[in-house]
Amino acid sequence: MKVAKSLVIGAGGLLGRHVCSELARRNIEAVQARVPWSDQDESRAALADALHRALESGGDLTIWWCAGAGVTATPQTVLDAELNTLEGFVELVAVAGR
């Protein structure tokens, strides 16, 4: 039998905390990614580790991307770095799905 589980990225933030609470209420396993956002290489490594942990036991996986700090005054360089991290994670998911 496949086990439903989730990977929550940004679990420490406002939205992510509420997503984790709701998943727990529904008895859905949630792997929480601990991501050092200030370092792009470390962020990618942490996201890869969290993805692998979430995929270890097999079954269906739902990914909740609840991270992001961009607001109107956020510098373009910060937004570009965040987008680069997200794109790198999407590539990891694509490879893992093969």
C-alpha positions in Angstrom: 0.0 0.0 0.0 1.3 3.5 -0.9 1.6 6.0 1.9 0.6 9.6 1.3 3.2 12.0 2.4 4.3 15.6 1.9 7.5 17.6 1.6 7.0 21.1 3.0 9.6 23.7 2.0 9.3 26.8 4.1 7.7 24.9 7.0 9.0 27.5 9.5 7.1 30.4 7.9 3.6 31.6 8.4 2.0 29.6 5.5 4.3 26.6 6.0 3.4 26.2 9.7 -0.3 26.2 8.8 0.2 23.6 6.0 2.2 21.4 8.5 -0.6 21.7 11.1 -3.2 20.7 8.6 -1.2 17.8 7.3 -0.8 16.6 10.9 -4.5 16.9 11.5 -5.1 14.7 8.5 -2.4 12.2 9.6 -0.3 12.9 6.6 3.5 12.4 7.1 5.3 15.7 6.5 9.1 16.0 5.8 10.2 19.5 6.6 13.1 21.0 4.7 15.6 22.9 6.8 17.1 25.3 4.3 19.9 27.9 4.8 18.5 30.4 2.4 21.4 32.8 2.7 23.7 30.4 0.8 22.6 29.2 -2.6 24.8 26.1 -2.7 23.8 25.0 0.8 20.2 25.7 0.0 20.3 23.3 -3.0 22.1 20.7 -0.9 19.5 20.9 1.9 16.6 20.7 -0.6 18.2 17.7 -2.3 18.6 16.0 1.1 15.0 16.7 2.0 13.7 15.4 -1.3 15.6 12.2 -0.9 14.4 11.7 2.7 10.8 12.3 1.5 11.2 9.7 -1.3 13.0 7.1 0.8 9.9 5.1 1.7 8.3 5.2 -1.7 4.6 6.0 -2.2 3.0 9.2 -3.5 4.6 12.5 -2.6 3.1 16.0 -2.5 5.4 18.9 -2.5 4.4 22.2 -0.8 6.6 25.2 -1.7 5.7 27.7 1.0 9.0 29.6 0.9 9.7 33.0 -0.5 10.6 36.3 0.9 10.0 38.5 -2.1 8.1 41.7 -1.6 7.8 44.9 -3.6 11.0 46.4 -2.3 13.1 43.1 -2.7 16.2 43.7 -4.8 16.2 41.9 -8.2 19.4 40.1 -7.2 17.6 38.5 -4.2 14.7 37.5 -6.4 17.0 36.1 -9.0 18.8 33.9 -6.4 15.5 32.7 -5.0 14.3 31.8 -8.5 17.6 30.1 -9.3 17.1 27.9 -6.1 13.5 27.0 -7.1 14.6 26.1 -10.7 17.4 23.9 -9.3 14.9 22.1 -7.1 12.5 21.6 -10.0 15.4 20.0 -11.9 16.0 17.7 -8.9 12.3 16.7 -8.8 12.4 16.0 -12.5 15.4 13.7 -12.2 14.0 11.9 -9.2 10.7 11.3 -11.1 12.5 9.3 -13.9 
